Amino acid sequence: MPTKTTLKGIAEHLKLSISTVSKALADSPEISESTKLLVKTAARQLKYRPNAMARGLKSSRTNTLGVVIPNIMHNFFAKVIVGMEEEATKNGYSLVTCISNESLEKEKQSLNMLSDVSVDAIIISLTSETQETNEIEHLNDILHYDIPMVMFDRANTDVACDSVVINDFSGAFEAASYLFNTGCKNVGFLSTLSNTSVGNKRLAGYQAAVSKEEGAVPKVLYTKLATLEQDLGTFLDKNEIDALITTDESSAIYAMNTIRTKGLEVPNDVSVIGFTDGTLARNYFPSVTTVKQQAEIMGKKAIEIAIRNINAKEKQAPQQEVIETELVIRNSTRKL
């Protein structure tokens, strides 16, 4: 690997002081335009690249924000990143994004790396393993070193930091209520997020809606995407279902495929509602009724809060911002 060019190397090459080279690269008014041009030309020829961490030592800022997400394959998190990138760029920040792959150990490694490269703040959605074990020491370590942290979507209220979540309870309650209002009597709930805060809130919202319907009984299936079709097939054999709510977009698609293999039609025999209003939901046949999670809005809000905390002169008490969902009616459900 070639040796990196430093300010000292440029200064020696041009027989100028390091201070002059530094000021020229920073467009200081103290340096003449001819000298600036000389220095910048040499810097390019010598393949000099400024070190963000070194700049940060002087300003105590690197203008970078660390982001940790549990799953990049999930359309929801991809859309959150789009919102984050837009808001960060607008405010002069760059993102360093890590994927924990639902692993607590990988989450710890990501936080350590982001801390080591001196990001100005960290924005994180917790892994299912972190939420299942409720291990939070590594999260509190970040706060101990005065690094602002914002949780989004999957948050833990035992950690004293700001968070941005959607109203998962309300979203599931509205979805189940809509299904009952269309004449469905046996509404089931399929969860691939049983070990997460969002999954638990969606289950609670569903159960609350069921409890308001006379004669209705909760019918819940916990599964994983890898075994969903087999597990749902068995579930349908044992339970009379005329509607199903799933906790994400992919499981809604898998569920509709399984329902068809059982000789049933969507939505005539079984209505289906999923969470996350992504490309799959809009373009599948029939198009999927979804609980829209406002992913890009959540991403922008998380960055906004992180930057506000970076610039705050005094620490404020942690706050949680709740974003309301929207039920998007399409063709996988009966009409009112």
Legacy VTK file of the C-alpha trace (Angstrom):
# vtk DataFile Version 3.0
C-alpha trace
ASCII
DATASET POLYDATA
POINTS 336 float
0.000 0.000 0.000
1.502 3.409 -1.004
2.465 5.873 1.724
-0.144 8.598 2.255
0.895 12.148 1.486
0.809 14.507 4.477
0.793 18.279 4.876
4.450 18.002 5.825
5.166 16.148 2.556
3.531 18.869 0.474
5.369 21.572 2.428
8.738 19.886 1.845
7.932 19.375 -1.844
7.123 23.082 -2.313
9.642 24.390 0.240
6.866 26.134 2.135
5.877 25.984 5.804
3.277 23.461 6.965
1.191 26.387 8.216
1.149 28.006 4.772
0.131 24.743 3.096
-2.638 24.157 5.637
-4.040 27.662 5.249
-3.854 27.475 1.452
-5.862 24.251 1.392
-8.388 25.854 3.735
-8.740 28.901 1.411
-7.506 31.260 4.121
-7.593 34.969 3.082
-4.074 35.247 4.532
-2.698 33.315 1.528
-2.434 34.735 -2.001
-4.446 33.169 -4.840
-1.263 32.182 -6.683
0.051 30.302 -3.628
-3.320 28.601 -3.103
-3.274 27.416 -6.720
0.308 26.173 -6.344
-0.469 24.253 -3.171
-3.752 22.744 -4.444
-2.110 21.623 -7.686
0.718 19.958 -5.784
-1.744 18.336 -3.381
-3.621 16.774 -6.275
-0.442 15.623 -8.009
0.810 14.043 -4.780
-2.643 12.433 -4.169
-3.122 14.190 -0.844
-6.411 13.528 0.935
-7.373 15.477 4.085
-7.888 13.418 7.226
-11.343 14.012 8.689
-10.230 12.822 12.124
-7.242 15.169 12.097
-9.486 18.090 11.180
-11.809 17.033 13.970
-9.044 17.321 16.560
-9.031 21.084 15.998
-12.758 21.649 15.689
-13.853 18.726 17.934
-16.170 17.824 15.023
-15.780 15.398 12.124
-19.154 16.208 10.524
-19.883 12.496 10.317
-22.811 10.615 11.840
-22.722 6.891 12.593
-25.783 4.789 11.751
-26.394 1.180 12.818
-29.274 -0.768 11.264
-30.196 -4.410 11.936
-31.128 -5.457 8.404
-30.415 -3.769 5.060
-32.625 -6.250 3.160
-35.732 -4.871 4.859
-37.326 -2.218 2.639
-38.233 -0.156 5.695
-34.620 0.355 6.773
-33.524 1.129 3.224
-36.112 3.930 3.088
-35.046 5.203 6.518
-31.474 5.533 5.209
-32.748 7.553 2.231
-34.372 10.036 4.623
-31.266 10.144 6.820
-28.938 10.768 3.886
-31.072 13.635 2.609
-31.264 15.367 5.994
-27.571 14.797 6.780
-26.421 16.167 3.422
-28.644 19.222 3.820
-26.866 19.990 7.091
-23.307 19.309 5.890
-22.892 15.854 7.456
-21.836 12.503 6.004
-23.090 9.101 7.151
-21.041 6.075 8.163
-23.489 3.165 8.045
-23.031 -0.235 9.716
-25.242 -3.336 9.445
-25.547 -5.448 12.591
-27.402 -8.344 10.887
-29.543 -8.852 14.010
-26.395 -9.794 15.975
-25.710 -8.307 19.410
-21.966 -8.912 19.009
-21.922 -7.200 15.604
-23.858 -4.298 17.102
-21.198 -3.919 19.807
-18.416 -4.028 17.214
-20.165 -1.387 15.114
-20.535 0.975 18.070
-16.873 0.531 19.004
-15.764 1.254 15.438
-17.937 4.359 15.147
-16.632 5.610 18.478
-13.038 4.997 17.369
-13.468 7.056 14.185
-14.917 9.931 16.241
-18.359 10.310 14.684
-20.253 13.289 16.098
-23.326 11.217 17.009
-24.734 7.701 16.626
-28.200 6.755 15.375
-29.190 3.134 15.983
-32.035 0.650 15.596
-31.450 -2.262 17.967
-31.050 -5.890 16.936
-33.691 -8.431 17.887
-31.028 -10.175 19.997
-30.325 -6.958 21.929
-34.019 -6.503 22.646
-34.522 -10.143 23.582
-31.608 -10.165 26.066
-32.157 -6.546 27.168
-28.371 -6.103 27.229
-27.691 -2.367 27.247
-24.238 -1.906 28.788
-22.644 -1.246 25.384
-25.279 1.423 24.697
-24.708 3.139 28.021
-20.964 3.098 27.313
-21.567 5.348 24.295
-23.475 7.822 26.459
-20.776 7.636 29.150
-18.279 9.042 26.649
-20.670 11.905 25.838
-21.425 10.749 22.308
-24.993 11.824 21.449
-27.145 8.809 20.575
-30.607 8.554 19.025
-32.566 5.307 18.734
-35.105 4.807 15.974
-37.833 2.223 15.354
-36.498 -0.397 17.803
-35.749 1.518 20.982
-35.103 0.718 24.639
-36.555 3.151 27.167
-34.063 1.946 29.813
-31.330 3.795 27.885
-31.322 7.539 28.604
-31.306 8.878 25.047
-33.751 10.370 22.556
-35.709 8.087 20.241
-38.012 8.191 17.230
-40.654 5.493 16.816
-43.870 4.977 14.924
-47.174 4.361 16.668
-47.049 0.595 16.130
-49.929 -0.052 18.525
-52.236 2.350 16.693
-51.154 1.052 13.276
-52.039 -2.546 14.122
-55.244 -1.517 15.915
-56.420 0.441 12.868
-55.528 -2.434 10.523
-57.462 -5.018 12.569
-60.426 -2.677 13.020
-60.600 -2.086 9.265
-60.690 -5.832 8.631
-63.542 -6.310 11.106
-65.419 -3.402 9.514
-65.195 -5.096 6.098
-67.024 -8.102 7.524
-64.107 -10.335 8.522
-64.811 -12.432 11.616
-61.602 -14.410 12.159
-58.610 -12.089 11.941
-55.218 -13.703 12.531
-51.863 -12.131 13.319
-48.531 -13.383 11.907
-45.345 -12.077 13.526
-41.738 -12.457 12.379
-40.721 -9.812 14.952
-41.648 -11.533 18.208
-38.411 -10.521 19.976
-38.635 -6.803 19.219
-40.377 -3.804 20.748
-42.157 -3.040 17.463
-43.441 -6.598 17.153
-44.798 -6.552 20.703
-46.566 -3.217 20.194
-48.155 -4.393 16.954
-49.368 -7.556 18.696
-50.845 -5.463 21.524
-52.665 -3.226 19.033
-54.106 -6.258 17.246
-55.206 -7.842 20.531
-56.889 -4.602 21.626
-58.921 -4.491 18.408
-59.914 -8.156 18.743
-61.057 -7.596 22.332
-63.564 -4.989 21.122
-65.232 -7.414 18.694
-67.913 -9.619 20.207
-67.035 -13.280 19.770
-63.643 -12.594 18.201
-60.658 -14.600 19.448
-56.935 -13.764 18.941
-55.191 -16.194 16.591
-51.442 -15.585 16.605
-48.613 -17.269 14.713
-44.953 -16.598 15.592
-42.603 -17.633 12.820
-39.491 -16.762 10.827
-39.333 -15.850 7.159
-37.366 -19.017 6.353
-40.138 -21.291 7.672
-43.136 -18.989 7.207
-44.843 -20.868 4.360
-44.661 -24.222 6.139
-45.712 -22.762 9.516
-48.574 -20.759 8.008
-49.783 -23.777 6.029
-50.114 -25.741 9.268
-51.700 -22.740 10.989
-54.348 -22.442 8.254
-55.127 -26.167 8.507
-55.833 -25.791 12.226
-57.528 -22.372 12.303
-60.446 -20.781 10.475
-59.021 -17.499 9.141
-60.649 -14.919 6.847
-58.059 -12.163 7.369
-54.396 -11.919 8.330
-52.151 -9.093 9.548
-48.390 -9.565 9.113
-45.669 -7.541 10.803
-43.707 -6.674 7.646
-43.930 -6.462 3.866
-42.033 -9.642 2.958
-44.112 -11.826 5.259
-47.289 -10.409 3.697
-46.096 -11.552 0.248
-45.064 -14.985 1.575
-48.424 -15.309 3.342
-50.377 -14.511 0.169
-48.411 -17.166 -1.730
-49.164 -19.741 0.975
-52.862 -18.831 1.053
-53.075 -19.443 -2.707
-51.347 -22.845 -2.418
-54.183 -23.807 -0.062
-56.694 -23.141 -2.851
-57.883 -19.885 -1.257
-58.184 -16.474 -2.917
-56.916 -13.090 -1.694
-59.002 -11.150 -0.731
-62.226 -13.106 -1.392
-61.374 -15.860 1.100
-58.597 -14.240 3.131
-57.761 -10.524 3.350
-54.127 -9.623 4.026
-52.512 -6.483 5.511
-48.767 -5.982 5.957
-46.532 -3.344 7.506
-44.158 -1.192 5.368
-45.380 0.442 2.175
-42.606 -0.615 -0.205
-42.178 -1.433 -3.884
-43.222 -5.066 -3.390
-46.517 -4.106 -1.767
-47.389 -1.636 -4.519
-46.494 -3.900 -7.449
-47.516 -7.367 -6.262
-50.766 -8.946 -7.483
-53.039 -8.249 -5.871
-51.414 -5.077 -4.545
-51.035 -5.231 -0.763
-52.917 -3.112 1.754
-50.257 -1.844 4.156
-49.619 0.117 7.311
-47.322 2.871 6.045
-44.556 3.508 8.577
-43.339 6.894 7.263
-39.781 5.529 7.036
-38.192 8.536 5.322
-39.815 10.931 7.785
-38.410 8.825 10.630
-34.930 8.930 9.082
-35.013 12.704 8.672
-36.314 13.217 12.203
-33.602 10.976 13.719
-30.869 13.016 11.998
-32.532 16.279 12.992
-32.542 15.233 16.650
-28.927 14.006 16.486
-27.713 17.335 15.055
-29.729 19.255 17.610
-28.062 17.270 20.391
-24.604 17.836 18.879
-25.178 21.590 18.958
-26.882 21.701 22.369
-24.959 23.606 25.031
-26.563 21.573 27.812
-27.909 18.036 27.936
-31.690 17.769 27.876
-33.928 15.068 29.350
-34.477 12.218 26.840
-37.581 12.513 24.694
-39.398 10.068 22.436
-41.000 11.324 19.250
-43.913 9.233 17.966
-44.814 9.286 14.262
-48.335 8.254 13.290
-48.911 5.537 10.685
-51.243 5.558 7.678
-53.367 2.647 6.450
-52.980 2.435 2.652
-55.918 0.492 1.196
-55.182 -1.632 -1.885
-56.504 -4.858 -3.389
-55.456 -7.520 -0.849
-58.388 -6.622 1.420
-62.143 -6.490 0.986
-63.726 -3.087 0.491
-65.904 -1.377 3.069
LINES 1 337
336 0 1 2 3 4 5 6 7 8 9 10 11 12 13 14 15 16 17 18 19 20 21 22 23 24 25 26 27 28 29 30 31 32 33 34 35 36 37 38 39 40 41 42 43 44 45 46 47 48 49 50 51 52 53 54 55 56 57 58 59 60 61 62 63 64 65 66 67 68 69 70 71 72 73 74 75 76 77 78 79 80 81 82 83 84 85 86 87 88 89 90 91 92 93 94 95 96 97 98 99 100 101 102 103 104 105 106 107 108 109 110 111 112 113 114 115 116 117 118 119 120 121 122 123 124 125 126 127 128 129 130 131 132 133 134 135 136 137 138 139 140 141 142 143 144 145 146 147 148 149 150 151 152 153 154 155 156 157 158 159 160 161 162 163 164 165 166 167 168 169 170 171 172 173 174 175 176 177 178 179 180 181 182 183 184 185 186 187 188 189 190 191 192 193 194 195 196 197 198 199 200 201 202 203 204 205 206 207 208 209 210 211 212 213 214 215 216 217 218 219 220 221 222 223 224 225 226 227 228 229 230 231 232 233 234 235 236 237 238 239 240 241 242 243 244 245 246 247 248 249 250 251 252 253 254 255 256 257 258 259 260 261 262 263 264 265 266 267 268 269 270 271 272 273 274 275 276 277 278 279 280 281 282 283 284 285 286 287 288 289 290 291 292 293 294 295 296 297 298 299 300 301 302 303 304 305 306 307 308 309 310 311 312 313 314 315 316 317 318 319 320 321 322 323 324 325 326 327 328 329 330 331 332 333 334 335
